Amino acid sequence: MKVCFCSTFLNDEKEAILNSKIAPSVSTHNFNINLLNGLRKNLGSDLTIINTEKLASFPNYRKVLIKSTREINDKIGMYFNIGKINLPILKDIIEYFKLKNQLEKWIKFNNKDAMYICAYGRRLSHVLAINKMKKIYPEITTCMALADLSGNLACKTASYGRIKDQIANMLLDFQINQSKKFDSFVLLTKQMYEYLKLNNKPFTIIEGIYSTDLMNSNADINENTSEEKIIAYSGILSSQYNVDNLLDVFELIQDSNYQLWLFGDGDLKSKIAEKSKSDNRIKFFGYVDNKSLKEHLNKATVLINPRQNIGEYTKYSFPSKVIEYLTLKKPVIGYKLDGMPDEYDKYIFYPNDNTVESLKYEIEKVCNYNSDQLHEIGEVNYNFICEYKNSTVQTNKILSMFKNMEGEKL
């Protein structure tokens, strides 16, 4: 079995952040890397990686020319990074032809083996190039890994009156229809399969992945031994994710030992910055790289995901930060979302309802646990993720799906 994975991770995360006016998606980058990390461990040299960085077009990303390079990443090994002229539309055309050429070379080189081409997300250049290869070489098997559908729902609920919105909706429909031509799918939730109407095509669920390379680095996390009770959140700072509700809840907590640490970017950052001036317990760190974020979160008492189970999109997405939080050996507070598997129920503290009082109660309850209780909760969380959600175990679901498909062909 030979597998070619068309990924969209950031070639150099720090450089991408420094050159971006709009912050790139760290969760997308991490999911790509962890997925590839697991595939590499399972497949070794039978895995080929062709990467197209998910960067904003110029001028939102300051570089116009992105060079094609062969790179080595310490987690995923060698890969080919596709270059382009980073201008709207033109970059997509260049990506399509370059990816098509690379895929054709790979197919011709591996034509004696069972071949599987995977794509992360619905990047149009990837979808069209892979479908073209499938048409020319029907013996290959194609697979799409979809990380969430919330973007679909956001676009579809936009105003239909403007020509721009109508074009966006037409493009989205085209992307979805082209995506459905793939042979198999990796989805975050079972509800995604129903939404996409995939006509009994093979699929597997991978709601998140923890890199096995991080296990040892998280094994000896320092615990917060001070009297400070630090509540931390990292992610999109938006009312859509109920971060405003978290601010309201924190205002109700009068204890001076409590602190609220917020990391990320979004439309609430100005409001958060203002609140941090009037309440010195609120610390706003903005957008930080993964290493710095982990160092800060390690100092927290409890990690929180304030996103409530409101809106249809909660059926079609899984908050990747939940897995990241659980591996940091901290108690995690969050809401039970429709797309979240029941197996997480034992490891997350759920507020009883969406009121500020319920969330406040849960925060104070957890923060008042003694150090032994907090330590025990953290160890249980960490062991669950390491055993059942590591990259080797999760990506083996994809390979098992491929083997079952291969058996059906015989």
FIKOL-774645 format. One record per residue (C-alpha): residue number from 1; x, y, z. Coordinates in nm, 4 decimals. Each point is the difference from the previous one (the first is absolute). Layout:
> NUM|X|Y|Z $
...
***
This chain:
> 1|0.0000|0.0000|0.0000 $
> 2|0.1333|0.3410|-0.1022 $
> 3|-0.1588|0.3186|0.1321 $
> 4|0.0435|0.3547|-0.1268 $
> 5|-0.1355|0.2675|0.2343 $
> 6|-0.0761|0.3508|-0.1291 $
> 7|0.0285|0.2180|0.3088 $
> 8|-0.0418|0.3703|0.0848 $
> 9|0.2211|0.0574|0.3054 $
> 10|0.2282|0.3002|0.0516 $
> 11|0.3518|-0.0618|-0.1238 $
> 12|0.1402|0.2341|0.2671 $
> 13|-0.2591|0.0874|0.2634 $
> 14|0.1868|0.2972|0.1502 $
> 15|0.0730|0.1526|-0.3409 $
> 16|-0.3631|-0.0459|-0.1053 $
> 17|-0.1200|0.1829|0.3125 $
> 18|0.2487|0.2848|-0.0407 $
> 19|-0.0931|0.0554|-0.3664 $
> 20|-0.3768|-0.0287|0.0416 $
> 21|-0.2371|0.2889|0.0574 $
> 22|-0.2729|-0.2580|0.0640 $
> 23|0.1095|-0.2676|0.2476 $
> 24|0.0311|-0.3438|-0.1656 $
> 25|-0.1944|-0.2916|0.1490 $
> 26|0.2180|-0.1755|0.2574 $
> 27|-0.2594|-0.2746|0.0519 $
> 28|0.0067|-0.0850|-0.3733 $
> 29|0.3799|-0.0047|0.0049 $
> 30|0.0117|-0.2235|0.3088 $
> 31|-0.2602|-0.2448|-0.1344 $
> 32|0.1973|-0.0322|-0.3253 $
> 33|0.3277|-0.0636|0.1822 $
> 34|-0.1475|-0.2485|0.2475 $
> 35|-0.1787|-0.1889|-0.2776 $
> 36|0.3196|-0.0225|-0.2034 $
> 37|0.2021|-0.0914|0.3081 $
> 38|-0.2227|-0.3030|0.0574 $
> 39|-0.0019|-0.1022|-0.3660 $
> 40|0.3788|0.0213|-0.0094 $
> 41|0.0271|-0.2264|0.3049 $
> 42|-0.2402|-0.2512|-0.1548 $
> 43|0.1288|0.0129|-0.3579 $
> 44|0.3640|0.1102|0.0148 $
> 45|0.1423|0.0498|-0.3499 $
> 46|-0.3305|-0.1044|-0.1597 $
> 47|-0.1341|0.3494|0.0779 $
> 48|0.0599|0.2938|-0.2355 $
> 49|-0.0962|0.3520|0.1086 $
> 50|-0.0767|0.2851|-0.2398 $
> 51|-0.0751|0.3186|0.1901 $
> 52|-0.1727|0.3216|-0.1075 $
> 53|0.0188|0.2561|0.2781 $
> 54|-0.3308|0.1527|0.1049 $
> 55|0.0987|0.3666|-0.0140 $
> 56|-0.2036|0.3126|-0.0616 $
> 57|0.0537|0.1644|-0.3383 $
> 58|0.2195|0.3076|-0.0372 $
> 59|-0.0208|0.2608|0.1574 $
> 60|-0.1546|-0.1782|0.3028 $
> 61|0.3066|-0.2220|-0.0188 $
> 62|0.2978|0.2219|-0.0699 $
> 63|0.1899|-0.2277|-0.2376 $
> 64|-0.1025|-0.0215|-0.3651 $
> 65|0.2358|-0.2790|-0.1069 $
> 66|-0.0045|-0.3363|0.1786 $
> 67|0.2746|-0.2320|-0.1278 $
> 68|-0.0370|-0.3733|-0.0555 $
> 69|0.2312|-0.1865|0.2366 $
> 70|0.0764|-0.3419|0.1402 $
> 71|-0.0044|0.0194|0.3779 $
> 72|0.0517|-0.2198|0.3056 $
> 73|-0.2287|0.0373|0.3019 $
> 74|0.1102|-0.1658|0.3247 $
> 75|-0.3501|-0.1452|0.0541 $
> 76|-0.0948|-0.1146|-0.3500 $
> 77|0.3256|-0.0454|-0.1897 $
> 78|0.0579|0.1117|-0.3584 $
> 79|-0.2637|0.1734|-0.2089 $
> 80|-0.0390|0.2115|-0.3135 $
> 81|-0.1298|0.3550|0.0519 $
> 82|-0.1767|0.1467|-0.3060 $
> 83|0.0951|0.3550|-0.0933 $
> 84|-0.2210|0.2638|-0.1605 $
> 85|-0.0550|0.3654|-0.0803 $
> 86|-0.2101|0.0954|0.2997 $
> 87|-0.2696|0.2049|-0.1724 $
> 88|-0.3752|-0.0776|0.0034 $
> 89|-0.1168|-0.2494|-0.2661 $
> 90|0.3466|-0.0178|-0.1573 $
> 91|0.1365|-0.1932|0.2979 $
> 92|-0.2836|-0.2535|-0.0284 $
> 93|0.0700|-0.0573|-0.3693 $
> 94|0.3726|-0.0479|0.0683 $
> 95|-0.0715|-0.2355|0.2913 $
> 96|-0.2311|-0.2095|-0.2172 $
> 97|0.2533|-0.0563|-0.2802 $
> 98|0.2976|-0.0546|0.2309 $
> 99|-0.1888|-0.2449|0.2187 $
> 100|-0.1361|-0.1864|-0.3037 $
> 101|0.3523|-0.0383|-0.1374 $
> 102|0.1379|-0.1251|0.3323 $
> 103|-0.2843|-0.2477|0.0411 $
> 104|0.0459|-0.1363|-0.3515 $
> 105|0.3704|-0.0591|0.0671 $
> 106|-0.0866|-0.1783|0.3241 $
> 107|-0.2639|-0.2209|-0.1694 $
> 108|0.2340|-0.1038|-0.2805 $
> 109|0.2755|-0.0830|0.2495 $
> 110|-0.2287|-0.2103|0.2235 $
> 111|-0.2275|-0.1583|-0.2600 $
> 112|0.0772|-0.3566|0.1143 $
> 113|-0.1455|0.0623|0.3470 $
> 114|-0.3423|0.0822|0.1407 $
> 115|-0.0045|0.3819|-0.0028 $
> 116|-0.1947|0.2347|0.2258 $
> 117|-0.0085|0.3781|-0.0351 $
> 118|-0.1286|0.1984|0.2959 $
> 119|-0.0811|0.3705|0.0249 $
> 120|-0.0402|0.2084|0.3115 $
> 121|-0.3038|0.2278|-0.0328 $
> 122|-0.1829|0.1163|-0.3098 $
> 123|0.2724|0.2205|-0.1458 $
> 124|-0.1281|0.0427|-0.3542 $
> 125|0.3387|-0.0432|-0.1696 $
> 126|0.0447|-0.3311|0.1869 $
> 127|-0.3500|-0.1269|-0.0705 $
> 128|0.0152|0.0735|-0.3722 $
> 129|0.3534|-0.1375|-0.0440 $
> 130|-0.0814|-0.3245|0.1827 $
> 131|-0.3277|-0.0476|-0.1864 $
> 132|0.1871|0.0509|-0.3255 $
> 133|0.2495|-0.2704|0.0961 $
> 134|-0.2847|-0.2322|0.0966 $
> 135|-0.1566|0.0497|-0.3420 $
> 136|0.3276|-0.0806|-0.1790 $
> 137|0.1083|-0.2751|0.2415 $
> 138|-0.3199|-0.1645|0.1329 $
> 139|0.2031|-0.2626|0.1870 $
> 140|0.0985|0.2503|0.2706 $
> 141|-0.2164|0.0444|0.3101 $
> 142|-0.0718|0.3509|0.1250 $
> 143|-0.0733|0.1171|0.3531 $
> 144|-0.0942|0.3363|0.1485 $
> 145|0.0607|0.1035|0.3617 $
> 146|-0.2542|0.2646|0.0982 $
> 147|0.0779|0.1897|0.3172 $
> 148|-0.3340|0.1772|0.0372 $
> 149|-0.3031|0.1402|-0.1805 $
> 150|-0.0628|0.3173|0.1986 $
> 151|0.1315|0.2064|-0.2922 $
> 152|-0.2653|-0.1527|-0.2254 $
> 153|-0.2784|0.0991|0.2361 $
> 154|0.1385|0.3516|0.0462 $
> 155|0.0137|0.0553|-0.3760 $
> 156|-0.3438|-0.1468|-0.0572 $
> 157|-0.1583|0.2266|0.2588 $
> 158|0.1575|0.3134|-0.1460 $
> 159|-0.2120|0.2554|-0.1807 $
> 160|-0.1210|-0.1329|-0.3326 $
> 161|-0.0747|0.3462|-0.1352 $
> 162|0.3519|0.1045|-0.0927 $
> 163|0.1693|-0.1293|-0.3149 $
> 164|0.3161|-0.0725|0.2009 $
> 165|-0.1935|-0.2304|0.2337 $
> 166|-0.1709|-0.1745|-0.2891 $
> 167|0.3351|-0.0701|-0.1662 $
> 168|0.1419|-0.1261|0.3318 $
> 169|-0.2944|-0.2366|0.0421 $
> 170|0.0331|-0.1272|-0.3579 $
> 171|0.3726|-0.0649|0.0557 $
> 172|-0.0758|-0.1796|0.3258 $
> 173|-0.2576|-0.2230|-0.1713 $
> 174|0.2536|-0.0785|-0.2712 $
> 175|0.2642|-0.0910|0.2600 $
> 176|-0.2393|-0.2278|0.1861 $
> 177|-0.1146|-0.1751|-0.3177 $
> 178|0.3587|-0.0548|-0.1111 $
> 179|0.0920|-0.1277|0.3474 $
> 180|-0.2760|-0.2607|-0.0133 $
> 181|0.1794|-0.1652|-0.2920 $
> 182|0.2677|-0.1284|0.2393 $
> 183|-0.0100|-0.3719|0.0834 $
> 184|0.0259|0.0241|0.3797 $
> 185|-0.0020|0.2521|0.2839 $
> 186|0.1534|0.0817|0.3375 $
> 187|-0.2522|0.2020|0.2016 $
> 188|-0.0056|0.1685|0.3398 $
> 189|-0.3554|-0.1003|0.0876 $
> 190|-0.2538|-0.2573|-0.1153 $
> 191|-0.2486|0.2829|-0.0678 $
> 192|0.2302|0.1281|-0.2773 $
> 193|-0.0653|-0.3189|-0.1966 $
> 194|-0.3748|0.0599|0.0122 $
> 195|0.0369|0.3687|-0.0932 $
> 196|0.2160|-0.0740|-0.3042 $
> 197|-0.2237|-0.2852|-0.1256 $
> 198|0.2969|-0.2163|-0.0988 $
> 199|-0.2060|-0.2915|-0.1359 $
> 200|0.1424|-0.2845|0.2098 $
> 201|0.3622|0.0822|-0.0812 $
> 202|0.2586|-0.1302|0.2509 $
> 203|0.0893|0.2381|0.2825 $
> 204|0.1678|0.0074|0.3393 $
> 205|-0.0267|0.2449|0.2898 $
> 206|0.3092|0.1770|0.1346 $
> 207|-0.1158|0.2868|0.2196 $
> 208|0.3519|0.0929|0.1030 $
> 209|0.3570|-0.1243|0.0284 $
> 210|0.2754|0.0298|0.2562 $
> 211|0.3544|-0.0327|-0.1297 $
> 212|0.1875|-0.2910|0.1545 $
> 213|0.3155|0.2136|-0.0197 $
> 214|-0.1441|0.2298|0.2681 $
> 215|-0.0674|-0.2722|0.2561 $
> 216|0.3376|0.0146|0.1699 $
> 217|0.0100|0.3796|-0.0123 $
> 218|-0.3313|0.0180|0.1882 $
> 219|0.0818|-0.2762|0.2469 $
> 220|0.1548|0.2298|0.2618 $
> 221|-0.2155|0.3109|-0.0240 $
> 222|0.0483|0.2387|0.2913 $
> 223|-0.3079|0.0599|0.2097 $
> 224|-0.1160|0.3396|0.1230 $
> 225|0.0924|-0.0019|0.3704 $
> 226|-0.0801|0.3660|0.0714 $
> 227|-0.3239|0.1276|0.1549 $
> 228|-0.0953|0.1557|-0.3330 $
> 229|-0.2904|-0.1688|-0.1745 $
> 230|0.0684|0.0457|-0.3711 $
> 231|-0.2772|-0.0585|-0.2542 $
> 232|0.1413|-0.0196|-0.3537 $
> 233|-0.1535|0.0026|-0.3471 $
> 234|0.1774|-0.0124|-0.3364 $
> 235|-0.1651|0.0362|-0.3391 $
> 236|-0.2214|0.2327|-0.2002 $
> 237|-0.1033|0.2982|0.2118 $
> 238|-0.3525|0.0378|-0.1284 $
> 239|-0.3561|0.0125|0.1295 $
> 240|-0.0697|-0.2859|-0.2436 $
> 241|0.2078|-0.2161|0.2362 $
> 242|-0.1594|0.1580|0.3107 $
> 243|0.3178|0.1672|0.1208 $
> 244|-0.2130|0.3025|0.0926 $
> 245|-0.1975|-0.2278|0.2313 $
> 246|0.3261|-0.1088|0.1648 $
> 247|0.0839|0.3666|0.0664 $
> 248|-0.3415|0.0523|0.1564 $
> 249|0.0472|-0.3031|0.2235 $
> 250|0.3420|0.1157|0.1141 $
> 251|-0.1447|0.3370|0.1038 $
> 252|-0.2232|-0.1869|0.2464 $
> 253|0.3042|-0.1552|0.1697 $
> 254|0.1229|0.2533|0.2532 $
> 255|0.2874|-0.1998|0.1514 $
> 256|0.3277|0.1830|-0.0672 $
> 257|0.1880|-0.3317|-0.0250 $
> 258|-0.1789|-0.0826|-0.3260 $
> 259|0.1536|0.0927|-0.3354 $
> 260|-0.1308|-0.0361|-0.3550 $
> 261|0.2641|-0.0585|-0.2675 $
> 262|-0.1080|0.0415|-0.3638 $
> 263|0.2004|-0.0954|-0.3093 $
> 264|-0.0880|0.0498|-0.3651 $
> 265|-0.1527|0.2465|-0.2415 $
> 266|-0.3508|0.0992|-0.1006 $
> 267|-0.2633|0.2725|0.0022 $
> 268|-0.0072|0.0146|0.3810 $
> 269|0.3679|0.0814|0.0454 $
> 270|-0.0621|0.3759|0.0381 $
> 271|-0.2669|-0.0640|0.2630 $
> 272|0.2320|-0.2407|0.1819 $
> 273|0.2861|0.2504|-0.0094 $
> 274|-0.2275|0.2654|0.1538 $
> 275|-0.1236|-0.2361|0.2714 $
> 276|0.3576|-0.0957|0.0868 $
> 277|0.0671|0.3683|0.0758 $
> 278|-0.2912|0.0271|0.2434 $
> 279|0.0525|-0.3441|0.1564 $
> 280|0.3655|-0.0930|0.0451 $
> 281|-0.0999|-0.3645|0.0598 $
> 282|-0.0710|-0.0311|-0.3744 $
> 283|0.3169|-0.0693|-0.1990 $
> 284|-0.0178|0.0356|-0.3785 $
> 285|0.2940|-0.1619|-0.1803 $
> 286|-0.1217|0.0263|-0.3604 $
> 287|0.1261|-0.2421|-0.2627 $
> 288|0.2989|-0.2089|0.1121 $
> 289|0.1781|-0.2959|-0.1589 $
> 290|-0.0661|-0.3572|0.1117 $
> 291|0.3062|-0.0297|0.2231 $
> 292|-0.0726|0.3204|0.1921 $
> 293|-0.3691|-0.0890|0.0271 $
> 294|0.0775|-0.3384|0.1521 $
> 295|0.2385|0.1581|0.2519 $
> 296|-0.2716|0.2395|0.1148 $
> 297|-0.2802|-0.2579|0.0097 $
> 298|0.2179|-0.2238|0.2160 $
> 299|-0.0314|0.2649|0.2742 $
> 300|-0.3804|-0.0008|-0.0032 $
> 301|-0.2271|-0.1536|0.2634 $
> 302|-0.2774|-0.0831|-0.2448 $
> 303|-0.0393|0.0198|-0.3783 $
> 304|-0.3319|0.1024|-0.1477 $
> 305|-0.1890|-0.0222|-0.3265 $
> 306|-0.2969|0.2417|0.0319 $
> 307|-0.1592|-0.0970|-0.3332 $
> 308|-0.3613|-0.0971|0.0666 $
> 309|-0.2111|-0.2617|-0.1765 $
> 310|-0.1942|0.2577|-0.2009 $
> 311|-0.0369|-0.0043|-0.3789 $
> 312|0.0007|-0.2739|-0.2581 $
> 313|0.3755|0.0218|-0.0565 $
> 314|0.0707|-0.1648|0.3383 $
> 315|-0.1079|-0.3294|-0.1609 $
> 316|0.2714|0.0245|-0.2634 $
> 317|0.3082|0.1045|0.1935 $
> 318|0.2103|-0.1092|0.2938 $
> 319|0.2009|0.2529|0.2053 $
> 320|0.3583|-0.1175|-0.0507 $
> 321|0.1061|0.1965|0.3055 $
> 322|-0.1798|-0.2571|0.2188 $
> 323|0.2606|-0.2654|-0.0853 $
> 324|0.2823|0.2509|0.0428 $
> 325|-0.1398|0.1052|0.3375 $
> 326|-0.0402|-0.3565|0.1280 $
> 327|0.3626|-0.0846|-0.0820 $
> 328|0.1223|0.2878|0.2179 $
> 329|-0.1093|-0.1890|0.3127 $
> 330|-0.2525|0.2650|0.0985 $
> 331|-0.3701|-0.0128|0.0841 $
> 332|-0.2045|0.1075|-0.3027 $
> 333|-0.3326|0.1841|0.0115 $
> 334|-0.2165|0.0100|-0.3117 $
> 335|-0.3467|-0.0589|-0.1396 $
> 336|-0.1184|-0.3300|-0.1472 $
> 337|-0.0210|0.0706|-0.3731 $
> 338|-0.2102|-0.2115|-0.2362 $
> 339|0.3070|-0.1100|-0.1947 $
> 340|0.1938|-0.1106|0.3083 $
> 341|0.0206|-0.3789|0.0591 $
> 342|-0.1445|-0.1244|0.3299 $
> 343|0.3349|-0.1480|0.1037 $
> 344|0.1173|0.3525|0.0930 $
> 345|-0.2743|0.0406|0.2611 $
> 346|0.2147|-0.1513|0.2756 $
> 347|0.2813|0.2484|-0.0558 $
> 348|-0.1717|0.3385|-0.0382 $
> 349|-0.1911|0.2037|0.2570 $
> 350|-0.3285|0.1062|-0.1620 $
> 351|-0.2045|0.2964|0.1307 $
> 352|-0.3644|-0.0959|0.0594 $
> 353|-0.1313|0.2633|-0.2409 $
> 354|0.1042|0.3095|-0.1977 $
> 355|-0.0510|0.2527|0.2819 $
> 356|0.2942|0.1971|0.1354 $
> 357|-0.0826|-0.1347|0.3464 $
> 358|0.0516|-0.3622|-0.1119 $
> 359|0.3377|0.0719|-0.1579 $
> 360|0.1069|0.2047|0.3037 $
> 361|-0.0968|-0.2874|0.2295 $
> 362|0.2030|-0.2507|-0.2046 $
> 363|0.3078|0.2260|-0.0090 $
> 364|-0.0039|0.0623|0.3758 $
> 365|-0.0668|-0.3676|0.0764 $
> 366|0.3011|-0.1180|-0.1996 $
> 367|0.2304|0.2790|0.1173 $
> 368|-0.0734|-0.0897|0.3619 $
> 369|0.1213|-0.3585|-0.0364 $
> 370|0.3179|-0.0690|0.1928 $
> 371|0.3305|-0.0663|-0.1765 $
> 372|-0.0321|-0.3807|0.0300 $
> 373|-0.3433|0.0062|-0.1622 $
> 374|0.1181|0.2263|-0.2811 $
> 375|0.3009|-0.2235|-0.0570 $
> 376|-0.2137|-0.3141|-0.0177 $
> 377|-0.2440|0.1594|-0.2468 $
> 378|0.2901|0.1118|-0.2197 $
> 379|0.1622|-0.3438|-0.0055 $
> 380|-0.3262|-0.1731|-0.0953 $
> 381|-0.0575|0.2523|-0.2828 $
> 382|0.3526|-0.0406|-0.1324 $
> 383|-0.0065|-0.3808|0.0037 $
> 384|-0.3333|-0.0106|-0.1862 $
> 385|0.1306|0.2086|-0.2884 $
> 386|0.3394|-0.1727|-0.0147 $
> 387|-0.1526|-0.3468|-0.0155 $
> 388|-0.3010|0.0523|-0.2251 $
> 389|0.0562|0.3212|-0.1990 $
> 390|0.3675|-0.0141|-0.0922 $
> 391|0.0979|0.0504|-0.3630 $
> 392|0.0952|-0.3635|-0.0612 $
> 393|-0.3332|-0.1368|0.1243 $
> 394|-0.2139|0.2646|-0.1702 $
> 395|0.1637|-0.0160|-0.3427 $
> 396|-0.0111|-0.3785|0.0065 $
> 397|-0.3773|0.0447|-0.0428 $
> 398|0.0694|0.1466|-0.3453 $
> 399|0.2281|-0.2872|-0.1003 $
> 400|-0.2529|-0.2551|0.1276 $
> 401|-0.2640|0.1674|-0.2162 $
> 402|0.2338|-0.0224|-0.3015 $
> 403|0.0670|-0.3701|0.0650 $
> 404|-0.3728|-0.0706|0.0208 $
> 405|-0.0532|0.1836|-0.3285 $
> 406|0.2843|-0.1941|-0.1581 $
> 407|-0.1623|-0.3260|0.1129 $
> 408|-0.3292|0.1033|-0.1569 $
> 409|0.1733|0.0513|-0.3364 $
> 410|0.1393|-0.3555|-0.0061 $
***
